[in-house]
Amino acid sequence: MASFRKRGKTWKFTNSRAKENKPPLTKGGFRTKADAIEAADKAKGELKNESHFSRDITLYDYFEHV
């Protein structure tokens, strides 16, 4: 879930990543709230498509540990 905040004349968003035990994703400097919402939606989509395996592990080892 994203939250939006106005900082001076710009907007920022914060996407929570508590389920993955990671710090929240925060980006700012957007001229309008609509720009911040669009960027937050894009970032959320990228986080969902994020790969959860290391490139240093073999395919066999990956399936053994999953």
N, CA, C and O of each residue as an XYZ file, in Angstrom:
264
protein
N       0.843     -1.164      0.000
C       0.000      0.000      0.000
C       0.888      1.227      0.000
O       1.885      1.280      0.721
N       0.537      2.193     -0.790
C       1.328      3.404     -0.910
C       0.683      4.540     -0.117
O      -0.539      4.634     -0.002
N       1.535      5.383      0.414
C       1.049      6.602      1.050
C       1.728      7.779      0.360
O       2.841      7.654     -0.151
N       1.050      8.917      0.353
C       1.530     10.096     -0.362
C       1.611     11.264      0.595
O       0.762     11.429      1.471
N       2.647     12.077      0.417
C       2.857     13.225      1.291
C       3.412     14.379      0.478
O       4.222     14.185     -0.427
N       2.972     15.566      0.807
C       3.474     16.755      0.137
C       4.638     17.319      0.951
O       4.509     17.578      2.147
N       5.783     17.506      0.276
C       6.967     18.096      0.908
C       7.250     19.416      0.214
O       7.828     19.439     -0.873
N       6.853     20.498      0.828
C       7.047     21.799      0.191
C       6.196     21.896     -1.061
O       4.967     21.872     -0.987
N       6.848     22.005     -2.211
C       6.119     22.095     -3.476
C       6.093     20.776     -4.237
O       5.534     20.715     -5.332
N       6.679     19.728     -3.690
C       6.728     18.444     -4.396
C       6.022     17.367     -3.578
O       5.736     17.544     -2.395
N       5.752     16.246     -4.244
C       5.093     15.110     -3.626
C       6.042     13.929     -3.553
O       6.946     13.801     -4.379
N       5.839     13.061     -2.565
C       6.605     11.822     -2.463
C       5.656     10.686     -2.140
O       4.564     10.902     -1.614
N       6.082      9.466     -2.462
C       5.301      8.293     -2.094
C       6.170      7.329     -1.315
O       7.394      7.325     -1.440
N       5.510      6.509     -0.508
C       6.171      5.469      0.264
C       5.378      4.183      0.101
O       4.195      4.125      0.436
N       6.038      3.151     -0.416
C       5.425      1.827     -0.554
C       5.954      0.948      0.567
O       7.164      0.795      0.733
N       5.043      0.376      1.329
C       5.421     -0.507      2.423
C       5.855     -1.855      1.872
O       5.237     -2.391      0.952
N       6.933     -2.403      2.451
C       7.394     -3.751      2.089
C       7.600     -4.557      3.360
O       8.566     -5.312      3.470
N       6.695     -4.399      4.321
C       6.821     -5.053      5.619
C       6.713     -6.571      5.507
O       7.338     -7.288      6.289
N       5.931     -7.075      4.549
C       5.768     -8.517      4.406
C       7.073     -9.196      4.024
O       7.295    -10.357      4.367
N       7.951     -8.467      3.303
C       9.236     -9.037      2.901
C      10.354     -8.692      3.883
O      11.515     -9.013      3.631
N      10.018     -8.044      4.999
C      10.998     -7.608      6.003
C      12.069     -6.715      5.385
O      13.255     -6.849      5.685
N      11.637     -5.804      4.521
C      12.536     -4.853      3.893
C      12.085     -3.439      4.241
O      10.914     -3.228      4.556
N      12.986     -2.477      4.190
C      12.574     -1.103      4.459
C      11.632     -0.602      3.363
O      11.655     -1.117      2.245
N      10.808      0.393      3.675
C       9.869      0.892      2.678
C      10.578      1.548      1.496
O      11.666      2.105      1.641
N       9.951      1.474      0.338
C      10.462      2.104     -0.863
C       9.903      3.520     -0.912
O       8.686      3.703     -0.940
N      10.778      4.527     -0.923
C      10.359      5.920     -0.914
C      11.029      6.661     -2.057
O      12.239      6.557     -2.258
N      10.233      7.405     -2.798
C      10.750      8.256     -3.862
C       9.978      9.553     -3.839
O       8.798      9.578     -3.491
N      10.643     10.628     -4.208
C       9.988     11.925     -4.164
C      10.438     12.834     -5.287
O      11.198     12.447     -6.174
N       9.936     14.066     -5.216
C      10.294     15.067     -6.203
C       9.297     15.181     -7.337
O       9.621     15.741     -8.385
N       8.088     14.662     -7.152
C       7.069     14.708     -8.194
C       6.322     16.032     -8.121
O       6.005     16.512     -7.032
N       6.040     16.621     -9.276
C       5.401     17.934     -9.320
C       3.951     17.886     -8.878
O       3.469     18.826     -8.247
N       3.248     16.809     -9.198
C       1.845     16.693     -8.827
C       1.607     15.362     -8.114
O       2.414     14.436     -8.198
N       0.476     15.298     -7.412
C       0.121     14.064     -6.728
C      -0.177     12.964     -7.741
O       0.106     11.793     -7.489
N      -0.747     13.337     -8.886
C      -1.041     12.355     -9.933
C       0.243     11.712    -10.439
O       0.265     10.511    -10.708
N       1.321     12.500    -10.573
C       2.605     11.941    -10.986
C       3.130     10.954     -9.938
O       3.683      9.909    -10.280
N       2.952     11.295     -8.670
C       3.404     10.418     -7.591
C       2.597      9.125     -7.577
O       3.155      8.053     -7.344
N       1.298      9.211     -7.821
C       0.448      8.020     -7.850
C       0.856      7.115     -8.999
O       0.943      5.898     -8.837
N       1.105      7.702    -10.152
C       1.527      6.916    -11.316
C       2.853      6.205    -11.060
O       3.005      5.030    -11.395
N       3.810      6.914    -10.469
C       5.110      6.316    -10.173
C       4.986      5.222     -9.111
O       5.678      4.207     -9.184
N       4.111      5.422     -8.133
C       3.907      4.408     -7.091
C       3.302      3.143     -7.683
O       3.693      2.035     -7.315
N       2.351      3.302     -8.596
C       1.758      2.128     -9.253
C       2.798      1.377    -10.065
O       2.820      0.146    -10.065
N       3.655      2.106    -10.755
C       4.711      1.473    -11.554
C       5.695      0.731    -10.650
O       6.089     -0.395    -10.952
N       6.091      1.358     -9.547
C       7.028      0.734     -8.613
C       6.405     -0.511     -7.975
O       7.089     -1.513     -7.765
N       5.115     -0.446     -7.672
C       4.434     -1.595     -7.076
C       4.418     -2.769     -8.050
O       4.612     -3.917     -7.648
N       4.189     -2.483     -9.323
C       4.215     -3.530    -10.336
C       5.590     -4.151    -10.479
O       5.712     -5.365    -10.642
N       6.630     -3.324    -10.418
C       7.993     -3.839    -10.504
C       8.345     -4.692     -9.300
O       9.065     -5.682     -9.430
N       7.846     -4.319     -8.127
C       8.116     -5.110     -6.929
C       7.440     -6.467     -7.008
O       7.989     -7.456     -6.522
N       6.257     -6.535     -7.611
C       5.569     -7.811     -7.751
C       6.302     -8.729     -8.719
O       6.264     -9.949     -8.564
N       6.962     -8.162     -9.706
C       7.672     -8.953    -10.704
C       9.111     -9.239    -10.306
O       9.856     -9.862    -11.063
N       9.501     -8.794     -9.134
C      10.876     -8.973     -8.669
C      11.187    -10.445     -8.479
O      10.379    -11.194     -7.930
N      12.331    -10.845     -8.923
C      12.763    -12.230     -8.807
C      13.259    -12.497     -7.391
O      13.896    -11.638     -6.781
N      12.970    -13.684     -6.869
C      13.334    -14.013     -5.493
C      14.478    -15.019     -5.411
O      14.608    -15.718     -4.406
N      15.293    -15.104     -6.429
C      16.413    -16.026     -6.338
C      17.704    -15.332     -6.754
O      17.698    -14.353     -7.500
N      18.776    -15.854     -6.264
C      20.093    -15.303     -6.547
C      20.612    -15.864     -7.861
O      20.319    -17.007     -8.211
N      21.362    -15.085     -8.569
C      21.951    -15.552     -9.824
C      23.142    -16.480     -9.562
O      23.646    -17.113    -10.490
N      23.588    -16.563     -8.319
C      24.738    -17.396     -7.986
C      24.354    -18.834     -7.666
O      25.231    -19.639     -7.353
N      23.099    -19.175     -7.734
C      22.645    -20.501     -7.376
C      22.234    -21.258     -8.651
O      21.721    -20.668     -9.602
N      22.471    -22.562     -8.643
C      22.085    -23.366     -9.803
C      20.577    -23.616     -9.764
O      19.939    -23.482     -8.721
N      20.029    -23.976    -10.904
C      18.603    -24.246    -10.990
C      18.221    -25.428    -10.107
O      17.178    -25.412     -9.454
N      19.050    -26.430    -10.090
C      18.800    -27.595     -9.242
C      18.735    -27.189     -7.768
O      17.812    -27.583     -7.055
N      19.715    -26.401     -7.313
C      19.735    -25.962     -5.911
C      18.534    -25.080     -5.580
O      17.991    -25.144     -4.477
N      18.126    -24.258     -6.543
C      16.969    -23.398     -6.328
C      15.730    -24.238     -6.024
O      15.013    -23.957     -5.063
N      15.474    -25.253     -6.823
C      14.294    -26.073     -6.613
C      14.436    -26.968     -5.386
O      13.423    -27.379     -4.821
N      15.617    -27.275     -4.967
C      15.815    -28.038     -3.739
C      15.453    -27.212     -2.512
O      14.971    -27.762     -1.521
N      15.676    -25.897     -2.559
C      15.442    -25.033     -1.397
C      14.089    -24.353     -1.407
O      13.725    -23.695     -0.433
N      13.335    -24.496     -2.486
C      12.024    -23.831     -2.558
C      10.967    -24.672     -1.996
O       9.804    -24.270     -1.975
